[in-house]
Structure formats: structure tokens, C-alpha cells
Amino acid sequence: MPTLTIQVTEKDIEDGQCRDTWTCPVCLALFRSTGFKFVVEQTTCYALVNRNAPIPLPPEAIKFIRAFDASGHGKPFEFQLEMP
């Protein structure tokens, strides 16, 4: 499986919405990196073009999402995502 490096930028964080599975910073970074719209849930994500193929998120992305949803703040980071 191909592995992508996803960079969540300061702009993703500024533009992202807390507790929104469509517009959180991780979603924005995934779209920017792949050109596909994603839905991000607590521990998985999936591209809208293939809703039947959830992709597990790595621990650092899960930690960021939980902290961002709780506070609305976060720092840029990157993570590796194994694509199906």
C-alpha cells in the first residue's frame, strides 16, 4: 500500500472547525494533499469517493484531533497515512 505524508499546516488549523468531520484541520490537509474530500472520524478517515474503505489514523493524528476538538488550538504537524 502507498504511504502518504500529510502535513497539517497553520492555515489548516486556522481554517479548520472543531468537532466537524468535514472541515477539521486533518480533513483540510488530506484534501490539499490528495485532491479528494475526506471525512475524519475519531480514529479513521475515508475519502468520499470510497466510503466503504475506512483508513485507520495514526496515533499522532488521533491525539491532534482530540486536542483540537477540546480547545480549538493546535500546532502544525505531519503524519504518515497508509492508503488502500
N, C-alpha and C positions, 0 to 999 in steps of 0.2 A: 504494500500500500504506500502511496506517496505521502510524504510528511511535509506540511507547510509550516513556515514560521510566520506567526501572526503577531504584528506589533500593534498594541493598543497605545495610541498617541494621546498627547494632551488635548488635542482637538476632539478626538473620540470621547474623551472624558467630559469635556466642556459641553459637547453636543448631545451626550447620552442622557437617557432618562432612567431614574431609579425605578426598580420593580416593573420594568416594561420589557417583555420578552422579545419585542420587535425593534426597540431602539436603544438598548443598553449599549455602553461603550464596546463591549465584546462583539455585539451584532454589527455595529458600525465598522469595526476593524475587519471582521470577516467579509463584509460586503466589499470594502475597499481592496482587500487582498485577493478576493476570488471573483468579484463581479456578480455573485449570487446573493440574494436576500436570504438571511438565516433567522431562525427563531432560536433563542437561547433560553433553556430552562435551567433548573438548579444545577444539574450535573451533566447535562447533554445539550447538544445543539443539532439542528438539522436544516438543510437547505430546503427552501420551499419547492424546488424542483423535484425533491425526493423525500417526502415526509415520512416514508417508511424506512428510512435509514438513519436512525439517530446515531450521532457520533459522540462518544464519551469525551468530556472536557478534562484536561489535566488538572491536578490539584491547585496549581497557581491561578488558573482561570476561575475555578470554583471559589477560592479564597477571595479573589478580587471582587467577583460578583456579589458575594455575601457582604463584604465590607462596603462596597459602593451602594448596595441597596439599603444598608443600615444608615449610612452617613451622607451619601451624595458626593463623596470625595474619593479620590484615588490617585495613584501615581502611575505614569506610563510604565508599561512592562511588555514583555513578549512571551509567547508560549508556542510550543510545538503541537500541531494538531494532525493526527493520522486520518487522512481522507480515505473513504471506502473506494 
